[in-house]
Amino acid sequence: MDNDQLVCESFWHSRLTHSRRLLSMAGALFPGQAGFEISEVDAVVAARGPGSFTGLRIGISAALGLATALCRPAVGVSTLDGIGFRFSLVDVPVCAMMDARRGQVYCAVYWFEQGRLKHRSDDMVCPPDQAVAMVPGKDAVFAGSGARVYDTVIQNTFPGKAGRSPRAWTRSVLRPWLCPR
C-alpha cells in the first residue's frame, strides 16, 4: 500500500505448499511489480487467522523473518478482514465466509460507507445458514471459500437472485455472490 493505494499483489492456486512458493513469490514482487525495492517497505503484514494452522504458521514465520531481516515491524490482520475489505467500495453488507469444515464457516459481516468501514460484526464460527442470516437488508455480498462451498445455502436463502459479483469487484477465485433480497 502506498497512500491507501494498492501497489501490487500476487495470488496463486497450486498444489505446492506455501513453504515451497511463498518467499520466491514475494521476491518476484520487488522491484518488478512493486516498482521499488523490498528494503523500502514500511512493515510486513501476514494473515493471523482464521485459517489452516500450517498455512498460518508458514505465512507468519515468513513475515516475521522478512520483518526481522528488514528491521521493520510485522503486523497481523484477520483473514476475514482481508476478504471483507476487498469490497470496501460497495454500499451493501459484505459477509466474509471461510469454510471451517464440518458444516461450519468462519464469518464476519462488514458495512462500508464511501470506502470506509462503518461497522463490523464479531468473528464467528457457525453453520453457514446462520452466517447468511446475519446479513440484513435487501442486498449483500458473500465472499470467500465458505461462499463457494455453501453456495447452495446462499441460493436457497435468496432463491433465483444470487449470482457472482461483477469481476471488477474481485478476482474470480474468491467466488463472491451478490445477493439481492
C-alpha positions in Angstrom: 0.0 0.0 0.0 1.2 3.5 -0.8 -1.1 6.3 0.4 -4.0 3.9 0.7 -3.5 2.6 -2.8 -2.6 -1.0 -3.6 0.8 -1.1 -5.3 0.8 -4.7 -6.3 -0.5 -8.1 -5.3 0.1 -11.7 -6.2 -2.1 -14.8 -5.9 -1.5 -18.4 -6.8 -3.5 -21.5 -6.6 -1.3 -24.5 -6.6 -0.8 -27.9 -5.0 2.7 -26.7 -3.9 2.8 -25.8 -0.2 3.2 -22.3 0.9 6.7 -23.2 2.2 7.8 -24.0 -1.3 6.4 -21.0 -3.0 5.8 -18.0 -0.7 9.3 -16.4 -0.4 10.1 -16.8 -4.1 6.7 -15.2 -4.9 7.5 -12.3 -2.5 10.9 -11.9 -4.1 9.3 -11.6 -7.6 7.2 -8.6 -6.4 10.3 -6.5 -5.7 11.3 -4.4 -7.6 9.4 -5.8 -10.7 5.7 -5.4 -9.9 6.0 -3.0 -7.0 8.3 -0.6 -8.7 10.6 -0.2 -5.6 13.0 -2.4 -3.6 11.8 -4.6 -0.7 14.1 -2.5 1.6 11.7 0.4 1.1 8.7 -1.3 2.7 7.5 0.2 6.0 6.1 -3.0 7.5 5.4 -6.7 6.7 1.8 -7.9 7.1 0.6 -11.5 7.5 -2.8 -13.1 8.0 -3.3 -14.2 11.6 -6.3 -16.4 11.1 -8.7 -17.9 10.9 -7.2 -20.5 8.5 -5.2 -23.7 8.4 -2.7 -24.0 11.2 0.1 -25.0 8.9 -0.6 -22.3 6.3 -0.8 -19.6 9.0 2.3 -20.8 10.7 4.2 -20.7 7.4 2.9 -17.2 6.5 3.5 -15.7 9.9 7.0 -17.3 10.1 7.9 -15.9 6.6 6.6 -12.4 7.6 8.5 -12.4 10.8 11.7 -13.5 9.0 11.3 -10.7 6.4 10.4 -8.1 9.1 13.5 -9.1 11.1 15.8 -9.1 8.1 14.5 -5.7 7.0 14.3 -4.2 10.6 10.6 -3.4 10.1 7.5 -4.1 12.2 5.4 -7.2 11.5 1.6 -6.8 11.6 -1.1 -9.5 11.8 -4.5 -8.9 10.2 -7.6 -11.0 10.3 -8.1 -13.3 7.3 -11.7 -12.3 7.3 -10.7 -8.7 7.1 -8.6 -9.4 4.1 -11.6 -10.9 2.3 -14.1 -8.2 3.6 -12.0 -5.2 2.8 -11.7 -6.2 -0.9 -15.3 -5.0 -1.1 -14.9 -1.7 0.8 -16.3 0.3 -2.2 -19.7 -1.5 -2.2 -22.6 0.1 -0.3 -24.2 -3.2 0.8 -23.3 -5.5 3.7 -20.4 -7.9 3.0 -20.3 -11.3 4.6 -16.8 -12.8 4.5 -17.1 -16.6 4.9 -14.3 -19.2 5.1 -15.0 -22.9 5.1 -14.2 -24.2 8.6 -15.1 -27.7 7.6 -17.6 -30.0 9.4 -20.5 -27.9 8.3 -19.2 -24.6 9.8 -17.9 -21.3 8.5 -15.7 -18.6 10.0 -17.5 -15.4 9.2 -17.8 -11.7 9.8 -20.2 -9.1 8.3 -18.9 -5.6 7.2 -20.7 -2.4 6.5 -18.8 0.2 4.5 -19.7 3.8 3.6 -17.7 5.5 0.8 -14.9 3.1 1.2 -14.6 3.4 4.9 -15.5 0.8 7.5 -18.7 1.8 9.3 -19.4 -1.3 11.3 -18.0 -4.8 11.7 -19.6 -7.8 13.4 -17.6 -10.0 15.7 -15.8 -13.0 14.1 -18.0 -16.1 14.5 -17.8 -19.8 13.8 -21.3 -21.0 12.9 -23.3 -23.1 10.4 -23.5 -21.4 7.0 -27.2 -20.7 7.3 -26.6 -18.7 10.5 -23.9 -16.7 8.7 -26.2 -15.9 5.8 -29.0 -14.9 8.3 -26.6 -12.4 9.9 -26.8 -10.2 6.8 -29.7 -7.7 6.9 -31.2 -5.6 4.1 -32.1 -6.2 0.5 -28.6 -6.7 -1.0 -25.5 -8.4 0.2 -22.1 -9.6 -1.0 -20.9 -13.1 0.2 -17.2 -13.8 -0.4 -14.6 -16.3 0.4 -14.2 -20.1 0.4 -17.3 -20.5 2.5 -19.4 -18.7 -0.1 -18.1 -21.1 -2.7 -18.6 -24.2 -0.6 -22.0 -23.3 0.7 -23.4 -21.6 -2.4 -26.5 -23.8 -2.2 -27.3 -22.3 1.2 -27.0 -18.8 -0.2 -29.1 -19.8 -3.3 -31.7 -21.3 -1.0 -31.8 -18.2 1.1 -32.0 -15.9 -1.9 -33.9 -18.2 -4.4 -33.3 -17.2 -8.0 -31.5 -14.0 -7.0 -27.9 -15.0 -6.1 -25.1 -14.7 -8.7 -21.5 -13.9 -9.0 -20.5 -10.3 -8.3 -19.0 -8.3 -11.2 -15.4 -9.2 -11.9 -14.4 -5.6 -11.4 -15.0 -6.1 -7.7 -12.7 -9.1 -7.1 -10.8 -11.9 -8.6 -13.0 -14.8 -9.5 -11.1 -17.1 -7.1 -13.0 -15.6 -4.2 -16.2 -16.7 -5.8 -18.3 -13.9 -4.2 -22.0 -13.7 -4.5 -24.1 -10.6 -4.9 -27.5 -11.4 -3.4 -30.4 -9.0 -3.8 -33.1 -9.9 -1.3 
